[in-house]
Amino acid sequence: MPTAEPPPPARPRRLITHARPPMVEEKIRERGRAVHIDLKGRTAIVTGSSQGIGLAIATGLAEAGARVVLTGRGASRLEAAAGAVRDRAAGADVVTVASDLATEDGAAALTGAVPDADILVNNLGVFGSRPALEITDAEWRAYFETNVLSAVRLTRHYLPAMKAQGWGRVLYIASDSAIATPAEMIHYGMSKTALLAVSRGFAKEAAGTGVTVNSVIAGPTHTGGVEEFVYELVDRSLPWEEAQREFMRRHRPHSLIQRLIEPEEIAGMCVYLSSSFASATTGGALRVDGGYVDAILP
Ligand SMILES: NC(=O)c1ccc[n+]([C@@H]2O[C@H](COP(=O)([O-])OP(=O)(O)OC[C@H]3O[C@@H](n4cnc5c(N)ncnc54)[C@H](OP(=O)(O)O)[C@@H]3O)[C@@H](O)[C@H]2O)c1
């Protein structure tokens, strides 16, 4: 009769003996409270946040407990936006700074009013359609200065202190146009592709410091600006619902959700990336594009 095989020797249990980094401990504490993102004690600047995606991001961050700084050029639009944030996030600490961030002086006004931040969301961006061969030098420069240089200046100011304190979040709101550049928006596409490089580069600059740097590739989103843009490309006499469908059918046929994205859907990704749940996500480009870009990776 064959004899039974002896049982394998018991393997010694291996327990974690080395302390985990504080950011991991923080993540584990958050996990204990299910998916509860707590940004209390964090100051978040969201550029271009008096309306649209920026306002939705600022609202989401305020709902998670962050003190939020709203920026834009129009002071009265900013005050209305601050009221909207407080309506959604009772007791929110909301600061507004009116300045033109496409300029050096405008950036200095913001950094003077709010010298430090834990979270910087570079959301400001302008867009419009223009035949490729008609884009002037001045327009190329304006797109670069407003959409790219504004974000670089603010990163240069806020990143060093984030690195020194060992925690920070920098986000850039890019666009599907960064990787699927429409023929009628190559100046805009150039600026958004540049942001992907800027984001990846600053993530390397922040390597090993506890600061993460990422870009979010937003797809066609339902904002006031986009309503105007849609009407530049489809018949102005169409009612909004029809105009939106026509725009998606003719100009964004690859969208897998076959509708415009709502700003809160972009905000959800930004709040997540701002949290300690996302502490191992850096140097990336995360898509919230409704599946518009026909690729598995960005
Ligand atoms: N909407 C989309 O479908 C879509 C898709 C992909 C990516 N994105 C990106 O998402 C971001 C936000 O887009 P959005 O549609 O929400 O924009 P939006 O509705 O046009 O809002 C733009 C915001 O930026 C402010 N702003 C404009 N120029 C400024 C300047 N020079 N200095 C300071 N603030 C300025 C505006 O306020 P004031 O006018 O008062 O200054 C406003 O608060 C942009 O980067 C855009 O490229 C949008």
The ligand as a Tripos MOL2 file, in Angstrom:
@<TRIPOS>MOLECULE
LIG
   48    52     1     0     0
SMALL
NO_CHARGES

@<TRIPOS>ATOM
      1 N1        -16.9800   71.8830  -21.9470 N.am      1 LIG1
      2 C1        -16.4410   70.8580  -22.5970 C.2       1 LIG1
      3 O1        -17.0640   70.1600  -23.3970 O.2       1 LIG1
      4 C2        -15.0230   70.4980  -22.3430 C.ar      1 LIG1
      5 C3        -14.5260   69.3040  -22.8850 C.ar      1 LIG1
      6 C4        -13.2050   68.9460  -22.6260 C.ar      1 LIG1
      7 C5        -12.4230   69.7650  -21.8400 C.ar      1 LIG1
      8 N2        -12.9380   70.9290  -21.3460 N.ar      1 LIG1
      9 C6        -12.0620   71.7830  -20.5450 C.3       1 LIG1
     10 O2        -12.6570   71.9700  -19.2710 O.3       1 LIG1
     11 C7        -12.2930   73.2550  -18.7700 C.3       1 LIG1
     12 C8        -13.5440   74.0320  -18.3760 C.3       1 LIG1
     13 O3        -14.4030   74.1280  -19.4920 O.3       1 LIG1
     14 P1        -15.8690   74.7590  -19.3460 P.3       1 LIG1
     15 O4        -16.6140   74.3660  -20.5560 O.co2     1 LIG1
     16 O5        -16.4240   74.4500  -18.0230 O.co2     1 LIG1
     17 O6        -15.5170   76.3230  -19.4480 O.3       1 LIG1
     18 P2        -16.4940   77.5700  -19.3810 P.3       1 LIG1
     19 O7        -17.8830   77.1710  -19.0610 O.co2     1 LIG1
     20 O8        -16.2330   78.3780  -20.6100 O.co2     1 LIG1
     21 O9        -15.9110   78.3860  -18.1060 O.3       1 LIG1
     22 C9        -14.6640   78.9790  -18.1760 C.3       1 LIG1
     23 C10       -14.3090   79.5520  -16.8130 C.3       1 LIG1
     24 O10       -13.0260   80.1260  -16.8870 O.3       1 LIG1
     25 C11       -13.0790   81.5240  -16.5130 C.3       1 LIG1
     26 N3        -12.1040   82.2110  -17.3290 N.ar      1 LIG1
     27 C12       -12.0740   82.3410  -18.6820 C.ar      1 LIG1
     28 N4        -10.9990   83.0350  -19.0700 N.ar      1 LIG1
     29 C13       -10.3170   83.3510  -17.9380 C.ar      1 LIG1
     30 C14        -9.1070   84.0520  -17.6610 C.ar      1 LIG1
     31 N5         -8.3860   84.6020  -18.6520 N.pl3     1 LIG1
     32 N6         -8.6880   84.1810  -16.3850 N.ar      1 LIG1
     33 C15        -9.4250   83.6390  -15.3730 C.ar      1 LIG1
     34 N7        -10.5700   82.9640  -15.5650 N.ar      1 LIG1
     35 C16       -11.0110   82.8320  -16.8310 C.ar      1 LIG1
     36 C17       -14.5160   81.9200  -16.7620 C.3       1 LIG1
     37 O11       -14.9240   83.0160  -15.9630 O.3       1 LIG1
     38 P3        -14.7880   84.5670  -16.4880 P.3       1 LIG1
     39 O12       -15.3190   84.5900  -17.8800 O.co2     1 LIG1
     40 O13       -15.5550   85.3710  -15.5080 O.co2     1 LIG1
     41 O14       -13.3180   84.8710  -16.4390 O.co2     1 LIG1
     42 C18       -15.2360   80.6460  -16.3530 C.3       1 LIG1
     43 O15       -15.3560   80.5850  -14.9350 O.3       1 LIG1
     44 C19       -11.4850   73.9350  -19.8780 C.3       1 LIG1
     45 O16       -10.1190   73.7330  -19.6500 O.3       1 LIG1
     46 C20       -11.8940   73.1690  -21.1240 C.3       1 LIG1
     47 O17       -10.9030   73.1930  -22.1120 O.3       1 LIG1
     48 C21       -14.2090   71.3210  -21.5860 C.ar      1 LIG1
@<TRIPOS>BOND
     1     1     2 1
     2     2     3 2
     3     2     4 1
     4     4     5 ar
     5     4    48 ar
     6     5     6 ar
     7     6     7 ar
     8     7     8 ar
     9     8     9 1
    10     8    48 ar
    11     9    10 1
    12     9    46 1
    13    10    11 1
    14    11    12 1
    15    11    44 1
    16    12    13 1
    17    13    14 1
    18    14    15 2
    19    14    16 1
    20    14    17 1
    21    17    18 1
    22    18    19 2
    23    18    20 1
    24    18    21 1
    25    21    22 1
    26    22    23 1
    27    23    24 1
    28    23    42 1
    29    24    25 1
    30    25    26 1
    31    25    36 1
    32    26    27 ar
    33    26    35 ar
    34    27    28 ar
    35    28    29 ar
    36    29    30 ar
    37    29    35 ar
    38    30    31 1
    39    30    32 ar
    40    32    33 ar
    41    33    34 ar
    42    34    35 ar
    43    36    37 1
    44    36    42 1
    45    37    38 1
    46    38    39 2
    47    38    40 1
    48    38    41 1
    49    42    43 1
    50    44    45 1
    51    44    46 1
    52    46    47 1
@<TRIPOS>SUBSTRUCTURE
     1 LIG1         1 GROUP 0 **** ****
